[in-house]
């Protein structure tokens, strides 16, 4: 069982650099002229909130990191309005303007203090940069994976042999 898990882990890590190369630029993925921008709204509070982008219907976000992505048709770059409120409390509505670019993700983080809702919006495209850096870290860590596997296999606690009576 342990050998199967280690084999699967090694295969997954060795496939990671290949998947990262395919998805970048114009190589491997075909010609992608997508004009869709993404707004990812993340709930950073301990309360449930409802969010909407540009007068769309409100979507409920779970507390502690719940998120929802809104896909928007973008000619190149546009400004949208991100709104958030507490469920059942319409006067807690807060809005913030966010810039959305084609083929990029903009992250809006919702925080709640008491009954006050606040929204912080990041710049478009920062998410892809972080994901790319994480992929490079995983790919470079793949060279150390065989050593980690050997350490796990050979680093077990030795089994004890039953003691034998002493001979005089």
Secondary structure, DSSP 8 states (H G I E B T S, - for coil): -HHHHHHHHHHHHHHHHHHHHHTSTTSSS------EEEEEEEE-SSS-EEEEETT---EEE-TTT-EEEEEEE-SSEEEEEEEEEETTEEEEEEEEEEEEETT-EEEEEEEEETTEEEEEE--TTHHHHHHHHHHHHHHHHGGGHHHHHHHHHHTS------------
